[in-house]
Amino acid sequence: MFSAIWGTNQTGQEFRMQENVDITDVKVYVAKNANPNPADALTVALVDTTTNTEIESGVLVTPTQVSRTFQYFTFTFSVERTLEAGKTYRLVLRSPGSASNRAYVVNREITQNSAEFRGETFLGEDSSLSTSGDGGSSWAATLEADLGGVVFTRII
């Protein structure tokens, strides 16, 4: 299953950290839903939802870089970022200038909606797929789903 990102429709992964983790970049598996290309770049933002603060954002992929075949694109943070234990974060994907017929798409990984299966998602019960249809003013959580194809590079 896929999530389309365009206009006010944003997709993300919300997660609560159990330990401090230092990260340098994030890779996301992305494609476009049709030809021609989306009208706007796809941006990624890391948001601390505990304080409602955008930590950093930038372009993940431009319209001319994306194809209808899924591939990984990398956003490198300007400095090493520490995801702190006890805080909740959201990785947000957005493309406000794109339209539904020229959008970016990402995978949604869905399990059955039961505690037994939700424990198998990214960080188990401490994470969920998040979607917004109003430009990020409000978010809906899908507990039995994750944003598929997201990889953080962790400093060990």
C-alpha positions in Angstrom: 0.0 0.0 0.0 1.2 3.5 -0.7 0.8 7.1 0.7 0.8 9.9 -1.8 2.5 13.2 -0.8 1.3 16.4 -2.4 -0.3 19.7 -1.5 -1.5 19.7 2.1 -1.2 15.8 2.3 1.8 14.9 4.4 3.1 11.5 5.6 5.4 10.7 8.4 6.6 8.3 11.1 6.1 9.2 14.7 8.2 7.4 17.3 9.1 7.6 21.0 12.8 6.9 21.9 13.7 4.4 24.6 17.4 5.5 24.6 19.5 8.3 23.2 20.5 7.7 19.6 22.9 9.9 17.5 22.0 10.0 13.8 23.7 11.7 10.8 21.2 11.1 8.0 18.0 9.5 6.9 17.2 7.5 3.7 13.7 7.2 2.4 12.3 4.8 -0.3 10.5 7.1 -2.8 8.9 7.1 -6.3 6.5 9.3 -8.2 2.9 8.2 -9.0 2.8 9.3 -12.7 4.4 11.3 -15.5 5.1 14.2 -15.8 7.2 15.0 -12.7 5.9 16.4 -9.5 5.8 20.2 -9.5 7.8 20.7 -6.2 10.6 19.0 -4.3 10.0 16.4 -1.6 11.2 17.7 1.7 11.9 15.9 4.9 11.7 17.3 8.4 12.6 16.0 11.8 10.2 17.3 14.4 10.4 17.0 18.1 6.7 16.6 18.9 7.3 16.8 22.6 8.1 20.5 22.2 6.5 21.0 18.8 9.8 22.1 17.4 11.1 21.4 13.9 14.7 20.3 14.4 15.8 20.4 10.8 14.3 20.1 7.3 15.6 20.1 3.7 15.2 18.7 0.3 15.2 14.9 0.1 14.6 14.7 -3.7 13.9 17.1 -6.6 11.2 16.4 -9.3 13.9 15.6 -11.9 15.6 13.0 -9.7 12.6 10.8 -9.0 11.2 8.1 -11.2 8.3 5.7 -11.2 10.6 3.0 -9.8 11.2 3.2 -6.1 14.7 4.1 -4.9 16.4 5.4 -1.8 17.2 9.1 -1.4 19.3 10.4 1.4 19.0 13.6 3.5 22.1 14.4 5.5 21.6 16.5 8.6 23.7 19.6 8.9 25.1 18.3 12.2 24.9 15.1 14.1 21.4 14.9 15.8 20.7 13.2 19.1 17.2 11.6 19.4 16.7 11.7 23.2 15.2 9.0 25.4 11.6 9.8 26.5 11.0 12.2 23.6 8.6 11.7 20.7 9.7 12.6 17.2 8.0 12.7 13.8 9.8 12.3 10.5 7.7 14.3 8.0 7.6 14.1 4.2 5.9 17.0 2.3 5.6 18.5 -1.1 3.3 21.5 -0.9 3.6 22.6 -4.5 2.8 19.2 -6.0 -0.7 17.9 -7.1 -2.4 14.6 -6.7 -1.8 13.6 -10.3 1.9 14.4 -10.0 2.8 13.3 -6.5 5.5 11.4 -4.6 4.6 8.0 -3.1 6.1 6.1 -0.2 5.4 2.6 1.1 3.0 1.9 4.0 3.9 -1.3 5.9 0.7 -2.5 7.5 0.1 -5.3 10.0 -3.1 -6.5 11.6 -4.5 -4.1 14.2 -3.8 -6.0 17.3 -1.2 -5.7 20.1 0.4 -9.0 18.9 1.2 -7.5 15.5 1.7 -3.9 16.4 4.7 -5.0 18.5 6.3 -6.1 15.2 6.3 -2.5 13.7 9.2 0.0 13.9 9.9 0.4 17.6 6.7 -1.6 18.3 4.0 0.2 20.4 6.2 3.3 20.5 5.7 4.2 16.8 3.1 4.7 14.2 2.5 5.9 10.7 1.3 9.5 10.8 -0.7 11.3 8.1 -2.0 14.9 7.8 -4.4 16.3 5.2 -4.2 19.9 6.4 -0.5 20.8 5.9 0.6 19.4 9.3 -1.9 21.2 11.6 -3.3 17.9 12.8 -2.1 14.3 12.5 -3.8 11.0 12.5 -1.9 7.9 13.7 -2.2 4.4 12.3 -0.9 2.2 15.0 -0.7 -0.9 12.9 1.4 0.7 10.2 4.8 2.2 9.5 6.3 4.4 6.9 8.2 1.7 4.9 11.7 2.1 3.6 13.0 4.6 6.2 16.6 4.1 7.4 18.4 6.3 9.9 22.2 6.2 10.0 23.2 5.7 13.6 26.5 6.7 15.2 27.7 3.9 17.5 
